[in-house]
Amino acid sequence: MGIETWLTKVKKSISHSFDSIHGHHVPPNGKPVIKKSRVGVLAFEISGIIPKLNSMWQSLSDNNMARLRNESLSLEGVRKIVSTDDVFLLSLACAEMVENLKVVAKMVSRLSKRCEDSSLRSFDTFFDGFANTGRDPHGWVLSWKEMEVKNKKMERYVTATAALHREIDELTVIENGLRKLTQCSTDHHKKEHNYTMKQQKILDLQHKLEWQKQEIKYLKEKSLWNRSFDTITSLLARSIFTILSRIKLVFNINHGFPPSLPRSLSASATVYPSDHTTNSFNFVSGPLIKSSKHQENNHLSHGFFETNSKIFKPSSDTLGAAALALHYANLIIVTERMIRSPQLVGVDARDDIYSMLPNSIRSSLRRRLKGIGFTATDPALASEWKEALGKILGWLSPLAHNMMKWQSERSFEHQKAMPKTGVLLLQTLFFADQHKTEAAITELLVGLNYIWRFEREMNARALLSCNNFKNMQN
């Protein structure tokens, strides 16, 4: 009996060790329960992904889609130097949304590799399949109401995770303060009174430290920290699938969608294309882009993401292709400031702006200045130039400022901060025609040159009159 009892204990010990290695716990009913790994410190990275998805979802609302069609595409600068083709512009908007979603999907794909669920581990494969064919074997596409509920849940996770980050930082401050006090208290040359005060401070900090640890433990339970990779990846995957479905819905990319998928994610938006779809671009009455059979076949033959990337690639005659969009945005903004206050512009500032000009603009500027003359004393002409420059800046300046905003929101330093403006690349200088943009900049510089010289001439005359008046009095 003694030997049998010993053997039973050994078997149980081996079984327990085996289960511990594989993350299982065997309850009395004999069914193993998987102890799924927690995201832990990756919670802070994940908390940066969730707002991006929520922002993408909000940008696809009925109101925002109507605003895109009725306001963004109607910007005077867009019509003048980007395109007047609504379908092309909407294709750019759609392509950018898809590209942004792809970036987030890659982040989620890395997380998915840590999941226990095999379907979640294959997230990237299913995502590509869904993009190309519309097949959703796991039912990851949510209804509008389900998506809204899920977003609120994820926002609570993000709020708690942000609070956790702050409390962990506070814990570090307390620990450092306690460490310094503890080191100082070992100095026996201090007076007894001071020593007692330090001991009391150490005791207070120790109590504060314990309370802080309890607060962190509580926040870990409420935040993303203690959620499993499976739980979080499932939530993120559902968001991504639903957002892509919504993009296809509103932009009329309907190839490959099986009848079982919902025809509208929003009860208030009847946007799914049908045989009765008109050419209307009104979001509520129809899709933003009226697709053709050629477009559908193109997506199917080349792959959805591959086709999308080609659409989003700037053509050779644009500032984006020439890598000049950001540089010209800076140049336009600097010129704008000088035009607003020409009397404050010094010679050095003029030299600085000239050094910013590429050869193409320098050449056209020299040609334009030849017919201007060396004097600038005509108030009527100066007034005409100011009016003309105001009109050019009225449509060109918004695109330049949008370019700066777009770049700032996506810079490395601001990756964790969410875009506040919702600026799309089509509203910037990125897809602007290079020749047309350079012509407009040249005109600004010619006008600036005249009103700058006019202001200097008027100031010189005023100073001369003042000196003559003083001499007369003397």
C-alpha positions as CSV (number, residue, x, y, z in Angstrom):
1,M,0.0,0.0,0.0
2,G,2.9,2.3,0.8
3,I,4.5,1.8,-2.6
4,E,1.1,2.3,-4.4
5,T,0.5,5.5,-2.5
6,W,4.0,6.8,-3.4
7,L,3.5,5.9,-7.1
8,T,0.1,7.7,-7.1
9,K,1.8,10.9,-5.7
10,V,4.5,10.7,-8.4
11,K,2.0,10.4,-11.2
12,K,0.0,13.4,-9.9
13,S,3.2,15.4,-9.6
14,I,4.3,14.6,-13.2
15,S,0.8,15.3,-14.5
16,H,0.7,18.7,-12.6
17,S,4.2,19.6,-14.1
18,F,3.0,18.7,-17.6
19,D,-0.1,20.8,-17.3
20,S,1.9,23.8,-15.9
21,I,4.2,23.7,-18.9
22,H,1.3,23.9,-21.3
23,G,-0.6,26.5,-19.3
24,H,-3.5,24.1,-18.4
25,H,-5.3,23.4,-15.2
26,V,-7.2,20.2,-14.9
27,P,-10.4,20.7,-12.7
28,P,-12.3,17.8,-11.1
29,N,-14.5,17.4,-14.2
30,G,-11.4,16.4,-16.2
31,K,-11.7,19.2,-18.9
32,P,-8.6,21.2,-19.2
33,V,-8.9,25.0,-19.0
34,I,-6.3,27.1,-20.9
35,K,-4.7,29.9,-18.9
36,K,-4.3,32.4,-21.7
37,S,-1.3,34.7,-21.5
38,R,-2.0,38.4,-20.7
39,V,-0.9,41.3,-22.8
40,G,0.9,42.9,-19.8
41,V,3.1,45.8,-20.7
42,L,2.0,45.6,-24.3
43,A,-1.2,47.2,-23.1
44,F,0.4,50.6,-23.6
45,E,1.1,49.9,-27.2
46,I,-2.4,48.4,-27.8
47,S,-4.0,51.5,-26.1
48,G,-2.5,53.5,-29.0
49,I,-4.1,51.2,-31.6
50,I,-7.7,51.4,-30.3
51,P,-8.2,55.2,-30.7
52,K,-6.9,54.9,-34.3
53,L,-9.6,52.3,-35.1
54,N,-12.3,54.3,-33.3
55,S,-11.3,57.4,-35.2
56,M,-11.4,55.6,-38.6
57,W,-14.9,54.3,-37.7
58,Q,-16.1,57.8,-36.8
59,S,-14.7,59.2,-40.0
60,L,-17.0,56.8,-42.0
61,S,-20.2,58.1,-40.4
62,D,-23.0,59.4,-42.6
63,N,-22.2,63.0,-41.6
64,N,-18.5,62.7,-42.3
65,M,-19.0,61.1,-45.6
66,A,-21.4,63.8,-46.6
67,R,-18.9,66.4,-45.5
68,L,-16.2,64.7,-47.5
69,R,-18.3,64.9,-50.7
70,N,-19.7,68.3,-50.2
71,E,-16.9,70.2,-48.5
72,S,-13.5,68.5,-48.8
73,L,-13.7,67.8,-52.5
74,S,-15.1,71.3,-53.1
75,L,-12.1,73.1,-51.7
76,E,-11.1,75.7,-54.3
77,G,-7.4,74.7,-54.1
78,V,-8.3,71.1,-54.7
79,R,-10.2,71.9,-57.8
80,K,-7.5,74.2,-59.1
81,I,-4.3,72.2,-58.7
82,V,-5.3,68.6,-57.7
83,S,-8.3,67.6,-59.8
84,T,-11.8,68.4,-60.8
85,D,-12.7,64.7,-61.2
86,D,-14.9,63.7,-58.3
87,V,-14.6,60.0,-58.9
88,F,-10.8,60.3,-58.9
89,L,-10.8,62.4,-55.7
90,L,-13.1,59.9,-53.9
91,S,-10.9,57.1,-55.0
92,L,-8.0,58.9,-53.4
93,A,-10.0,59.3,-50.2
94,C,-11.0,55.6,-50.2
95,A,-7.4,54.5,-50.9
96,E,-6.0,56.5,-48.0
97,M,-8.5,55.1,-45.6
98,V,-7.6,51.6,-46.7
99,E,-3.9,52.3,-46.4
100,N,-4.4,53.6,-42.9
101,L,-6.4,50.5,-42.0
102,K,-3.6,48.3,-43.5
103,V,-1.0,49.9,-41.1
104,V,-3.2,49.1,-38.1
105,A,-3.9,45.6,-39.4
106,K,-0.1,44.9,-39.5
107,M,0.1,45.9,-35.8
108,V,-2.8,43.5,-34.9
109,S,-1.2,40.8,-37.0
110,R,1.9,40.9,-34.8
111,L,-0.3,40.6,-31.7
112,S,-2.3,37.7,-33.2
113,K,0.8,35.5,-33.3
114,R,0.7,35.2,-29.5
115,C,-2.9,34.0,-29.5
116,E,-4.0,30.5,-28.5
117,D,-6.9,30.5,-31.0
118,S,-5.6,29.3,-34.4
119,S,-8.1,31.4,-36.3
120,L,-6.8,34.5,-34.6
121,R,-3.3,33.5,-35.3
122,S,-4.2,33.5,-39.0
123,F,-5.7,36.9,-38.8
124,D,-3.6,38.3,-41.7
125,T,-4.6,35.5,-44.0
126,F,-8.3,35.9,-43.2
127,F,-8.0,39.7,-43.6
128,D,-6.5,39.4,-47.1
129,G,-9.2,36.9,-48.0
130,F,-11.9,39.2,-46.8
131,A,-10.4,42.2,-48.7
132,N,-10.2,40.2,-51.9
133,T,-13.5,38.3,-51.8
134,G,-15.6,39.5,-49.0
135,R,-15.6,36.1,-47.3
136,D,-16.0,36.3,-43.5
137,P,-15.9,32.7,-42.3
138,H,-15.8,33.6,-38.6
139,G,-18.5,36.3,-38.7
140,W,-16.1,39.1,-37.6
141,V,-18.1,41.9,-39.3
142,L,-20.3,43.6,-36.7
143,S,-23.5,45.4,-37.1
144,W,-23.5,49.2,-36.5
145,K,-25.0,48.8,-33.0
146,E,-22.6,46.0,-32.1
147,M,-19.6,48.2,-33.3
148,E,-20.8,51.1,-31.2
149,V,-21.1,49.0,-28.1
150,K,-17.6,47.5,-28.7
151,N,-16.1,50.9,-29.2
152,K,-17.4,52.1,-25.9
153,K,-16.0,49.0,-24.2
154,M,-12.6,49.5,-25.8
155,E,-12.6,53.2,-24.8
156,R,-13.1,52.2,-21.2
157,Y,-10.1,49.9,-21.5
158,V,-8.0,52.8,-23.0
159,T,-9.0,55.2,-20.2
160,A,-8.1,52.7,-17.5
161,T,-4.8,51.9,-19.2
162,A,-3.9,55.6,-19.4
163,A,-4.7,55.9,-15.7
164,L,-2.5,52.8,-15.1
165,H,0.4,54.4,-16.9
166,R,0.1,57.5,-14.8
167,E,0.0,55.5,-11.5
168,I,3.0,53.4,-12.6
169,D,4.9,56.7,-13.2
170,E,3.8,57.9,-9.8
171,L,5.0,54.6,-8.2
172,T,8.5,55.2,-9.7
173,V,8.6,58.7,-8.2
174,I,7.6,57.3,-4.8
175,E,10.2,54.5,-5.0
176,N,13.0,56.9,-5.9
177,G,12.0,59.3,-3.1
178,L,12.0,56.4,-0.6
179,R,15.3,55.2,-1.8
180,K,16.9,58.6,-1.3
181,L,15.5,59.0,2.2
182,T,16.6,55.5,3.2
183,Q,20.2,56.3,2.0
184,C,20.2,59.6,3.9
185,S,18.9,58.0,7.1
186,T,22.0,55.8,7.4
187,D,24.1,58.9,8.1
188,H,24.7,58.7,11.9
189,H,26.2,62.1,12.1
190,K,22.8,63.8,11.8
191,K,21.1,65.2,14.8
192,E,18.5,63.0,16.6
193,H,15.7,65.4,15.8
194,N,16.4,65.3,12.0
195,Y,16.8,61.5,12.1
196,T,13.4,61.1,13.7
197,M,11.7,63.3,11.1
198,K,13.3,61.3,8.3
199,Q,12.1,58.1,9.8
200,Q,8.6,59.5,9.9
201,K,8.9,60.5,6.2
202,I,10.1,57.1,5.3
203,L,7.1,55.5,7.1
204,D,4.7,57.8,5.3
205,L,6.2,57.0,2.0
206,Q,6.1,53.3,2.7
207,H,2.3,53.6,3.4
208,K,1.9,55.6,0.2
209,L,3.9,53.0,-1.7
210,E,1.6,50.2,-0.5
211,W,-1.5,52.2,-1.4
212,Q,0.0,52.9,-4.8
213,K,0.7,49.2,-5.4
214,Q,-2.9,48.4,-4.6
215,E,-4.2,51.1,-6.9
216,I,-2.0,49.7,-9.7
217,K,-3.3,46.2,-9.0
218,Y,-6.9,47.4,-9.3
219,L,-6.2,49.3,-12.6
220,K,-4.5,46.3,-14.1
221,E,-7.7,44.3,-13.6
222,K,-9.8,47.1,-15.2
223,S,-7.4,47.9,-18.0
224,L,-6.0,46.1,-21.0
225,W,-3.1,44.8,-18.9
226,N,-4.8,41.7,-17.6
227,R,-6.7,40.9,-20.8
228,S,-5.6,37.9,-22.8
229,F,-4.1,38.2,-26.3
230,D,-7.1,36.3,-27.6
231,T,-9.6,38.7,-26.1
232,I,-7.9,41.8,-27.4
233,T,-7.0,40.5,-30.8
234,S,-10.6,39.3,-31.3
235,L,-11.9,42.8,-30.5
236,L,-9.4,44.5,-32.8
237,A,-9.9,42.0,-35.6
238,R,-13.7,42.6,-35.5
239,S,-13.1,46.3,-35.6
240,I,-10.8,46.0,-38.7
241,F,-13.2,43.7,-40.5
242,T,-16.1,46.0,-39.8
243,I,-14.3,49.2,-40.8
244,L,-13.2,47.6,-44.1
245,S,-16.7,46.4,-44.7
246,R,-17.9,49.9,-44.1
247,I,-15.3,51.4,-46.5
248,K,-16.4,49.1,-49.2
249,L,-20.0,49.9,-48.5
250,V,-19.8,53.6,-48.8
251,F,-17.4,53.7,-51.7
252,N,-19.3,51.0,-53.6
253,I,-16.6,48.4,-53.7
254,N,-19.0,45.5,-53.8
255,H,-17.2,42.7,-55.5
256,G,-17.3,39.3,-53.9
257,F,-19.8,40.2,-51.1
258,P,-21.9,37.1,-50.4
259,P,-25.7,37.7,-49.8
260,S,-25.4,36.7,-46.2
261,L,-23.4,39.8,-45.3
262,P,-25.5,42.8,-44.0
263,R,-26.3,45.2,-46.8
264,S,-26.1,48.2,-44.6
265,L,-24.2,48.7,-41.3
266,S,-26.3,51.8,-40.6
267,A,-30.0,51.8,-40.5
268,S,-30.0,55.4,-41.6
269,A,-27.8,54.9,-44.6
270,T,-29.1,53.0,-47.6
271,V,-25.9,53.1,-49.4
272,Y,-25.5,49.6,-50.8
273,P,-25.3,49.6,-54.6
274,S,-28.2,48.0,-56.5
275,D,-29.5,47.8,-60.1
276,H,-31.4,51.1,-59.4
277,T,-28.3,53.1,-58.2
278,T,-28.1,56.5,-59.8
279,N,-25.1,58.7,-60.5
280,S,-25.9,60.7,-57.4
281,F,-23.0,61.2,-55.0
282,N,-25.3,62.0,-52.1
283,F,-24.2,59.7,-49.3
284,V,-27.6,59.0,-47.9
285,S,-29.2,58.2,-51.3
286,G,-26.4,56.2,-52.9
287,P,-22.7,55.1,-52.8
288,L,-20.0,57.7,-53.1
289,I,-18.5,56.0,-56.2
290,K,-20.4,54.4,-58.9
291,S,-18.4,51.3,-59.7
292,S,-17.9,49.7,-63.1
293,K,-17.5,46.0,-64.1
294,H,-13.9,46.9,-65.2
295,Q,-13.1,48.2,-61.7
296,E,-14.5,45.1,-60.0
297,N,-12.6,42.8,-62.3
298,N,-9.4,44.9,-61.7
299,H,-9.8,44.4,-58.0
300,L,-10.4,40.7,-58.3
301,S,-7.5,40.0,-60.7
302,H,-4.8,42.1,-59.0
303,G,-5.8,41.9,-55.3
304,F,-7.7,44.5,-53.4
305,F,-4.7,46.0,-51.5
306,E,-2.4,45.9,-54.5
307,T,-4.9,47.8,-56.6
308,N,-5.5,50.2,-53.8
309,S,-1.8,51.0,-53.5
310,K,-1.6,51.8,-57.2
311,I,-4.5,54.2,-56.9
312,F,-2.7,55.9,-53.9
313,K,0.6,56.3,-55.7
314,P,1.0,59.9,-57.0
315,S,1.5,60.4,-60.7
316,S,4.8,61.7,-62.0
317,D,3.6,65.3,-62.5
318,T,2.6,65.8,-58.8
319,L,4.5,67.3,-55.9
320,G,4.2,64.0,-54.1
321,A,6.1,62.2,-56.8
322,A,8.8,64.9,-56.8
323,A,9.0,64.8,-53.0
324,L,8.4,68.6,-52.9
325,A,5.0,68.7,-51.2
326,L,6.3,69.4,-47.7
327,H,9.0,71.8,-48.9
328,Y,6.5,73.8,-50.9
329,A,4.1,73.9,-48.0
330,N,6.8,75.5,-45.9
331,L,7.6,77.9,-48.7
332,I,4.0,79.0,-49.1
333,I,3.5,79.5,-45.4
334,V,6.6,81.6,-45.1
335,T,5.6,83.7,-48.1
336,E,2.1,84.1,-46.6
337,R,3.5,85.6,-43.5
338,M,5.7,88.0,-45.5
339,I,2.7,89.1,-47.6
340,R,0.7,89.8,-44.4
341,S,3.4,92.0,-43.0
342,P,5.7,93.2,-45.8
343,Q,6.9,96.2,-43.8
344,L,8.5,93.7,-41.3
345,V,10.5,91.8,-43.9
346,G,14.2,92.5,-44.0
347,V,16.8,91.9,-46.7
348,D,18.0,88.8,-44.9
349,A,14.5,87.3,-44.9
350,R,14.2,87.9,-48.6
351,D,17.6,86.1,-49.1
352,D,16.4,83.2,-47.0
353,I,13.2,82.7,-48.9
354,Y,15.2,82.9,-52.2
355,S,17.5,80.2,-51.0
356,M,14.4,77.9,-50.5
357,L,13.5,78.1,-54.1
358,P,14.2,75.2,-56.5
359,N,15.8,76.0,-59.9
360,S,12.5,75.7,-61.7
361,I,10.9,78.5,-59.6
362,R,14.0,80.6,-59.7
363,S,14.0,80.6,-63.5
364,S,10.4,81.5,-63.8
365,L,10.7,84.2,-61.2
366,R,13.6,85.8,-63.0
367,R,11.6,85.9,-66.2
368,R,8.6,87.4,-64.5
369,L,10.6,90.1,-62.7
370,K,12.2,91.4,-65.9
371,G,9.0,93.2,-66.9
372,I,8.2,94.7,-63.4
373,G,10.8,97.5,-63.4
374,F,12.9,98.8,-60.5
375,T,10.5,101.3,-59.0
376,A,7.4,100.6,-56.9
377,T,5.6,103.8,-56.3
378,D,2.1,103.3,-57.7
379,P,-0.4,102.9,-54.8
380,A,-3.1,101.6,-57.2
381,L,-0.8,98.9,-58.6
382,A,0.2,97.9,-55.0
383,S,-3.4,97.6,-54.0
384,E,-4.1,95.4,-57.1
385,W,-1.2,93.2,-56.2
386,K,-2.4,92.8,-52.6
387,E,-5.9,91.9,-53.8
388,A,-4.5,89.3,-56.2
389,L,-2.2,87.8,-53.7
390,G,-5.1,87.6,-51.2
391,K,-7.1,85.6,-53.7
392,I,-4.2,83.2,-54.5
393,L,-3.5,82.6,-50.8
394,G,-7.2,82.1,-50.2
395,W,-7.1,78.8,-52.1
396,L,-3.4,77.8,-51.9
397,S,-2.7,78.5,-48.3
398,P,-5.3,76.0,-46.9
399,L,-3.6,73.2,-48.8
400,A,-0.2,74.2,-47.5
401,H,-1.4,74.3,-43.9
402,N,-3.2,71.0,-44.4
403,M,0.1,69.5,-45.6
404,M,1.8,70.5,-42.4
405,K,-1.0,69.2,-40.3
406,W,-1.1,65.9,-42.1
407,Q,2.7,65.5,-41.7
408,S,2.7,66.5,-38.1
409,E,-0.1,64.1,-37.1
410,R,1.8,61.2,-38.7
411,S,5.4,62.1,-37.6
412,F,7.2,59.7,-35.4
413,E,7.0,61.9,-32.3
414,H,3.1,62.1,-32.6
415,Q,2.4,58.4,-33.5
416,K,0.6,57.9,-30.2
417,A,-1.4,61.1,-30.5
418,M,-4.6,60.8,-32.5
419,P,-5.3,63.0,-35.5
420,K,-7.5,65.9,-34.5
421,T,-8.2,67.4,-37.9
422,G,-9.0,64.4,-40.1
423,V,-7.1,65.9,-43.0
424,L,-6.8,63.7,-46.1
425,L,-3.9,63.8,-48.5
426,L,-6.2,64.9,-51.3
427,Q,-6.7,68.1,-49.3
428,T,-2.9,68.8,-49.2
429,L,-0.3,69.6,-51.8
430,F,0.7,65.9,-52.1
431,F,-1.4,65.2,-55.3
432,A,-1.1,68.8,-56.6
433,D,0.1,69.4,-60.1
434,Q,3.7,70.5,-59.9
435,H,3.6,73.0,-62.8
436,K,0.4,74.7,-61.6
437,T,1.6,74.9,-58.0
438,E,5.0,76.4,-59.1
439,A,3.2,79.0,-61.3
440,A,1.1,80.1,-58.3
441,I,4.1,80.3,-56.0
442,T,5.9,82.3,-58.6
443,E,3.0,84.8,-58.8
444,L,3.1,85.1,-55.0
445,L,6.8,85.9,-55.0
446,V,6.4,88.5,-57.9
447,G,3.6,90.2,-56.0
448,L,5.5,90.1,-52.7
449,N,8.5,91.6,-54.4
450,Y,6.4,94.6,-55.6
451,I,4.6,95.3,-52.3
452,W,7.8,94.9,-50.3
453,R,9.5,97.5,-52.5
454,F,6.5,99.7,-52.3
455,E,6.4,99.6,-48.5
456,R,10.1,100.4,-48.4
457,E,9.7,103.3,-50.8
458,M,6.7,104.7,-48.9
459,N,8.7,104.4,-45.6
460,A,11.7,106.1,-47.1
461,R,9.6,109.0,-48.4
462,A,7.9,109.3,-45.0
463,L,11.2,109.4,-43.3
464,L,12.6,112.0,-45.8
465,S,9.5,114.2,-45.3
466,C,9.9,114.0,-41.5
467,N,13.6,115.0,-41.7
468,N,12.8,117.9,-44.0
469,F,10.1,119.1,-41.6
470,K,12.5,119.0,-38.7
471,N,15.2,120.9,-40.7
472,M,12.6,123.5,-41.5
473,Q,11.7,124.0,-37.9
474,N,15.4,124.3,-36.9
